[in-house]
Amino acid sequence: MKRPEPIERMIAAFRKLPGVGPKMAERLSYHILKAPLQEVRDLVESLVRAKESIQLCNRCYNMSELDPCPICQDTRRDPEVLCVVETPQDLLAFSQVKDYNGYYFVLGGALSPLDGIGPDAIRVRELINRLKNDSIKELIIATDADAKGETTALYLAEQIKPLGIRVTRLGYGLPVGGDLEYADELTLLRALEGRREM
């Protein structure tokens, strides 16, 4: 027996979401069908409202209801320091660090030549323009510590150093509370390289 067409379409729609496989899509679909109608309407309304009201900030490319976003409007921040992240989710995570008071820039991804993602596919040009137009003295590259993030960091450093701006990279290493015996060699090397004087 086949499922009714509306259920098949709902499952297909959920499958388009990242990280949702066939079984999860099926579970979500049947959960929605069992939920009260008002709960489903609230979900649909929240999705449509978010899609209609959220935009990209024209300065940092973070997602916000305002343009420029509240972070870019905050004049208490240090205008000479800019932190570059890959995604709005990374910006949100980094913004939890209370001691950082500079501004942000969201690249919209990372370089991945094997996947056909070059500098034109992310906001490298926009970043260079901002650096040329603003009084940035330090650029902190906070891309992921994977191959794509490292490639992006090296490329950005190469492009930005000629502008006379100090380029720094986040130190990576051991998590707080982590045991040395479980750390891999690369993590230990990063922790050693990122050490600072006490």
ROTORVO-249334 format. One record per residue (C-alpha): x negated, y negated, z; residue number from 1. Coordinates in pm, whole numbers. Each point is the difference from the previous one (the first is absolute). Layout:
% ROTORVO-249334
[r [X; Y; Z]; NUM],
...
//
This chain:
% ROTORVO-249334
[r [0; 0; 0]; 1],
[r [-133; -342; -93]; 2],
[r [16; -307; 220]; 3],
[r [243; -275; -101]; 4],
[r [-151; -259; -235]; 5],
[r [13; -290; 254]; 6],
[r [-211; 206; 245]; 7],
[r [-249; 91; -274]; 8],
[r [-32; -370; -89]; 9],
[r [-53; -93; 366]; 10],
[r [-270; 266; 38]; 11],
[r [-169; -122; -319]; 12],
[r [9; -358; 135]; 13],
[r [-161; 101; 331]; 14],
[r [-269; 199; -187]; 15],
[r [-121; -327; -153]; 16],
[r [-107; -121; 344]; 17],
[r [-366; 54; 94]; 18],
[r [-61; 308; 213]; 19],
[r [350; 142; -53]; 20],
[r [-4; 347; -149]; 21],
[r [296; 210; -116]; 22],
[r [87; 143; 345]; 23],
[r [-21; -337; 177]; 24],
[r [209; -162; -275]; 25],
[r [263; 270; 48]; 26],
[r [-1; -44; 381]; 27],
[r [36; -377; -32]; 28],
[r [284; 36; -248]; 29],
[r [198; 238; 219]; 30],
[r [-68; -218; 305]; 31],
[r [147; -299; -184]; 32],
[r [304; 205; -100]; 33],
[r [62; 101; 363]; 34],
[r [-48; -356; 135]; 35],
[r [297; -230; 65]; 36],
[r [89; -215; -300]; 37],
[r [-78; -325; 186]; 38],
[r [-350; 124; 83]; 39],
[r [-59; 72; -369]; 40],
[r [134; -343; -97]; 41],
[r [-232; -163; 257]; 42],
[r [-296; 188; -147]; 43],
[r [87; -101; -355]; 44],
[r [56; -363; 104]; 45],
[r [-333; -15; 185]; 46],
[r [-181; 135; -308]; 47],
[r [166; -248; -236]; 48],
[r [-48; -293; 240]; 49],
[r [-369; 78; 46]; 50],
[r [-51; 36; -375]; 51],
[r [175; -333; -67]; 52],
[r [-155; -204; 281]; 53],
[r [-360; 124; 23]; 54],
[r [-253; -166; -230]; 55],
[r [-375; -30; -31]; 56],
[r [-168; -298; 161]; 57],
[r [-168; -206; -275]; 58],
[r [-316; -49; 213]; 59],
[r [-72; 337; 161]; 60],
[r [241; 235; -185]; 61],
[r [145; 137; 324]; 62],
[r [368; 96; -1]; 63],
[r [216; -260; 169]; 64],
[r [337; -172; -6]; 65],
[r [-185; -333; -20]; 66],
[r [-244; -136; -257]; 67],
[r [-257; -79; 124]; 68],
[r [29; 264; 271]; 69],
[r [-13; -84; 373]; 70],
[r [-367; 103; 23]; 71],
[r [-101; -235; -283]; 72],
[r [208; -279; 158]; 73],
[r [-178; 40; 336]; 74],
[r [-236; -301; 20]; 75],
[r [-160; 133; 321]; 76],
[r [-184; 263; -203]; 77],
[r [-363; -38; -110]; 78],
[r [5; -116; -365]; 79],
[r [-362; 107; -52]; 80],
[r [58; 375; 55]; 81],
[r [195; 225; -235]; 82],
[r [64; 373; 53]; 83],
[r [70; 207; -312]; 84],
[r [219; 309; 36]; 85],
[r [146; 244; -251]; 86],
[r [370; -5; 96]; 87],
[r [254; -194; 207]; 88],
[r [4; 298; 237]; 89],
[r [-375; -46; 57]; 90],
[r [58; -368; 70]; 91],
[r [264; 87; 257]; 92],
[r [-235; 246; 172]; 93],
[r [-287; -251; -1]; 94],
[r [223; -279; 129]; 95],
[r [34; 194; 327]; 96],
[r [-364; -92; 76]; 97],
[r [45; -295; 234]; 98],
[r [-351; -142; -41]; 99],
[r [20; -50; -377]; 100],
[r [134; -345; -89]; 101],
[r [-91; -41; -366]; 102],
[r [222; 41; -304]; 103],
[r [69; 305; -218]; 104],
[r [9; 102; -365]; 105],
[r [177; 315; -128]; 106],
[r [-166; 155; -306]; 107],
[r [294; 224; -84]; 108],
[r [-209; 316; -20]; 109],
[r [-355; 119; -48]; 110],
[r [-222; 60; -300]; 111],
[r [12; 352; -137]; 112],
[r [-162; 31; -344]; 113],
[r [95; 369; -22]; 114],
[r [367; -98; 36]; 115],
[r [-33; -291; -242]; 116],
[r [26; -263; 276]; 117],
[r [-248; -272; -82]; 118],
[r [-44; -359; 124]; 119],
[r [290; -124; -214]; 120],
[r [240; 244; 170]; 121],
[r [-57; -153; 343]; 122],
[r [-28; -368; 102]; 123],
[r [-374; -54; -45]; 124],
[r [50; -304; -226]; 125],
[r [244; -157; 247]; 126],
[r [-245; 60; 286]; 127],
[r [-289; -163; -189]; 128],
[r [223; -301; -81]; 129],
[r [97; -38; 365]; 130],
[r [-363; 18; 108]; 131],
[r [-95; -267; -251]; 132],
[r [285; -231; 105]; 133],
[r [-9; 44; 380]; 134],
[r [-279; -70; 249]; 135],
[r [-62; 367; 83]; 136],
[r [-338; 64; 164]; 137],
[r [44; 370; 86]; 138],
[r [187; 274; -181]; 139],
[r [66; 313; 206]; 140],
[r [61; 302; -221]; 141],
[r [238; 234; 186]; 142],
[r [71; 260; -267]; 143],
[r [39; 368; 91]; 144],
[r [-309; 207; 80]; 145],
[r [67; 242; -287]; 146],
[r [-162; 12; -346]; 147],
[r [250; -248; -149]; 148],
[r [-38; -243; 289]; 149],
[r [-379; 18; -14]; 150],
[r [-1; -53; -377]; 151],
[r [228; -301; 43]; 152],
[r [-216; -144; 279]; 153],
[r [-319; 32; -204]; 154],
[r [162; -156; -306]; 155],
[r [142; -292; 199]; 156],
[r [-333; -65; 173]; 157],
[r [-173; -5; -338]; 158],
[r [253; -248; -140]; 159],
[r [14; -229; 304]; 160],
[r [-361; -32; 119]; 161],
[r [-92; -232; -291]; 162],
[r [263; -243; 135]; 163],
[r [-214; -55; 310]; 164],
[r [258; 153; 235]; 165],
[r [-107; 234; 280]; 166],
[r [144; 345; -72]; 167],
[r [40; 246; 288]; 168],
[r [145; 350; 22]; 169],
[r [182; 154; 292]; 170],
[r [-216; 229; 207]; 171],
[r [129; 355; 8]; 172],
[r [-79; 266; 251]; 173],
[r [133; 179; 301]; 174],
[r [354; -59; 120]; 175],
[r [44; -111; 359]; 176],
[r [25; 310; 215]; 177],
[r [-147; 222; -273]; 178],
[r [-245; 278; 80]; 179],
[r [-340; -3; -172]; 180],
[r [5; 377; -45]; 181],
[r [303; -24; -233]; 182],
[r [-130; -286; -214]; 183],
[r [-128; 77; -349]; 184],
[r [-341; -118; -123]; 185],
[r [135; -293; -205]; 186],
[r [202; -131; 296]; 187],
[r [-304; 20; 225]; 188],
[r [-214; -176; -262]; 189],
[r [257; -280; -33]; 190],
[r [18; -33; 378]; 191],
[r [-379; -23; 15]; 192],
[r [-19; -255; -281]; 193],
[r [281; -210; 149]; 194],
[r [-162; -20; 342]; 195],
[r [-42; -340; 160]; 196],
[r [-206; -137; 283]; 197],
[r [147; 18; 350]; 198],
//
